[in-house]
Amino acid sequence: MKLKFFFSLIVISIIIVSCSDDDDSTAPILVTPDTEEEPNPVADGRLVCENGFAGIFPCDDFDLMAQINLSQLGNSTGGNDIWGWTDPVTGTEYALLGTREGTTFIDISTPTAPRIVGFLPTETTVSQWRDIKVYNDYAFIVSEAGGHGMQIFDLSLLRDADPDQNITFTPNAVYTEFGNAHNIVINEQQGFAYAVGTSTFSGGPHIVDISDPLNPTFAGGFSGQGYTHDAQVVTYNGPDPDYAGREIYVGSNEDEVVILDVTDKANVVQISEVSYPNIGYTHQGWLTENQRYFIANDELDESNIGFNTRTLLFDFTDLDNPSFAGTFTGDTGAIDHNLYVKGNEVFLSNYTRGIRVADISGITTGNLFDTGSFDTFPTNNNTSFNGVWSIYPYFSSNNIIISDIDGGLFIIRRTGT
C-alpha cells in the first residue's frame, strides 16, 4: 500500500530532526495541522485532544504522546502487527512493532520521546503480514513470508542495548516445522504456542511446546475445522462449569467461530461452532474478562455488503451451545480489524477510522457505547485497507500503542491521565 505524506513534521524537543539518509536519528515526531494555530502540548510534551483534534488527528478523549513514522523505521514500506512487553526487572515498556521488513523494538518508557532500540529482520523475505506475541520474556514472531518459521527472540537483550546504536538483532532460535503462518497465539498461563494459517493441519492450530523457549518442540495439531485466521486460547474460568480449568481455543475461521478443547494437545476435541448473518470474513475476536461473551470482527462485511463498521457479539455462557447475540455498529463504513478487551472496554482497530474504544459493561443488554477514539488516518474514513492495523492496550502505565500501515507507530493516552 502506497505510503502517503499528509503533513508537516515537528519534533517534540527544540532539536530539529533531519530525515535525510545521513541522519540516524530516531527521535519521535509529532504532526501539526496545516494552519497557523499552534497545538496545545502540556508539560509532559503530549499533543492534547482539544476541540476534536490533536494536531491534524481527529480525536475524542485521547491525546497524542508521539509518533515514529515509516521513514524513521528504516524507510519501511508498511506497518502491520504490534504487541507490548514490560521488562520485569526495570519496568521499562517496549513496543514490538511489526513491519513488512521485520520487527522493531522501541523503548516507550518516556512516551513523548520513544527510542528505537533495535531491529530483527524478517527470517526470509518481506511480507505484508507479521504477527508477534510474548511468553516468559521471549517474543515469538511469525509471518506469511515463505519458509519464515517462528522466530524466537530473548527480550531481555533489550535491557542493556544502547538505543543510539539501533542494533540489528538475530533471532535466538527459529522453529521450522512450519514455514509461513498468518498468526501466532499464546495462552500466557501455559507454555504452548498455536500457529494458525500455516500450510500444516489445513491451516488449523499447529501447537508448539514453548515451555523451554529456546528449544520449542512440536506438540500437536488439529485440522478438523480447517483454516483459522486468528484465535485466542485461555485457561477457562467462565460460566460453563463443564469446562472449568480446561484450555479452550476460540478460532475465527473465515465463515464461523469455532470452540475447541486443546487441553490434550495430542487429542484436540471440537466443542462447538457458531455463525451469524451476512458473513464476509470472520477475522478475529477476544473474550470479555469474565469469558461470558466473545466480541469479534468481520473484515469484509463492510466492503462486500455495505455495512457501517460492524462488531459482532456472541454469548458463550454455554460453550456447547454458543449463540450470536447481536452487533455494535460504528459511525462510518471503515473496515474493522483487530480488537482487544481490557476491563470493561473494548479497543477496536478500524483501519481508516483509527481506533475506537467502547464501554462494554452493558453487554448483557446489548448496551455498548463509544467512549473515545483517535484517528491516525485523517485523510478519510473510506472502506479501504489504510490506517490502523492493530492496537495494544495492556500496559499498566495506560500508554496505548498503535500500529498504522501508513503512519508507523503511534502512542496515545487518555486525556487527563
Residue, then its C-alpha position, 0 to 999 in steps of 0.5 A: m500500500k502506497l505510503k502517503f505524506f499528509f503533513s508537516l513534521i515537528v519534533i517534540s524537543i527544540i532539536i530539529v530532526s533531519c530525515s535525510d539518509d545521513d541522519d540516524s536519528t530516531a527521535p519521535i515526531l509529532v504532526t501539526p495541522d496545516t494552519e497557523e494555530e499552534p497545538n496545545p502540548v502540556a508539560d509532559g510534551r503530549l499533543v492534547c485532544e482539544n476541540g476534536f483534534a490533536g494536531i491534524f488527528p481527529c480525536d475524542d478523549f485521547d491525546l497524542m504522546a508521539q509518533i515514529n513514522l515509516s521513514q524513521l523505521g528504516n524507510s519501511t514500506g508498511g506497518n502491520d502487527i504490534w504487541g507490548w512487553t514490560d521488562p520485569v526487572t526495570g519496568t521499562e515498556y517496549a513496543l514490538l512493532g511489526t513491519r513488512e521488513g521485520t520487527t522493531f523494538i522501541d523503548i516507550s518508557t518516556p512516551t513523548a520521546p520513544r527510542i528505537v532500540g533495535f531491529l530483527p529482520t524478517e527470517t526470509t523475505v518481506s511480507q505484508w503480514r507479521d504477527i508477534k506475541v510474548y511468553n516468559d520474556y521471549a517474543f515469538i514472531v511469525s509471518e506469511a513470508g515463505g519458509h519464515g518459521m517462528q522466530i524466537f527472540d530473548l527480550s531481555l537483550l533489550r535491557d542493556a542495548d544502547p538505543d543510539q546504536n539501533i542494533t540489528f538483532t538475530p533471532n535466538a532460535v527459529y522453529t521450522e516445522f512450519g514455514n509461513a503462518h498468518n498468526i501466532v497465539i499464546n495462552e500466557q498461563q501455559g507454555f504452548a504456542y498455536a500457529v494458525g494459517t500455516s500450510t500444516f493441519s489445513g491451516g488449523p492450530h499447529i501447537v508448539d511446546i514453548s515451555d523451554p523457549l529456546n528449544p520449542t518442540f512440536a506438540g500437536g495439531f488439529s485440522g478438523q475445522g480447517y483454516t483459522h485466521d486468528a484465535q485466542v486460547v485461555t485457561y477457562n474460568g467462565p460460566d460453563p462449569d463443564y469446562a472449568g480449568r480446561e484450555i479452550y481455543v476460540g478460532s475465527n475461521e473465515d465463515e464461523v467461530v469455532i470452540l475447541d478443547v486443546t487441553d490434550k494437545a495430542n487429542v484436540v476435541q471440537i466443542s462447538e461452532v457458531s455463525y451469524p448473518n451476512i458473513g464476509y470474513t470472520h477475522q478475529g475476536w477476544l473474550t470479555e474478562n469474565q469469558r461470558y461473551f466473545i466480541a469479534n470482527d468481520e473484515l469484509d462485511e463492510s466492503n462486500i455488503g455495505f455495512n457501517t463498521r460492524t462488531l459482532l457479539f456472541d454469548f458463550t455462557d454455554l460453550d456447547n451451545p454458543s449463540f450470536a447475540g447481536t452487533f455494535t455498529g460504528d459511525t462510518g463504513a471503515i473496515d474493522h480489524n483487530l480488537y482487544v478487551k481490557g476491563n470493561e472496554v473494548f479497543l477496536s482497530n478500524y483501519t481508516r477510522g483509527i481506533r475506537v474504544a467502547d464501554i462494554s459493561g452493558i453487554t448483557t443488554g446489548n448496551l455498548f457505547d463509544t467512549g473515545s477514539f483517535d484517528t491516525f488516518p485523517t485523510n478519510n474514513n473510506t472502506s479501504f485497507n489504510g490506517v490502523w492495523s492493530i492496537y495494544p492496550y495492556f500496559s499498566s502505565n495506560n500508554i496505548i500503542i498503535s500500529d498504522i500501515d501508513g503512519g508507523l507507530f503511534i502512542i496515545r493516552r487518555t486525556g487527563t491521565 
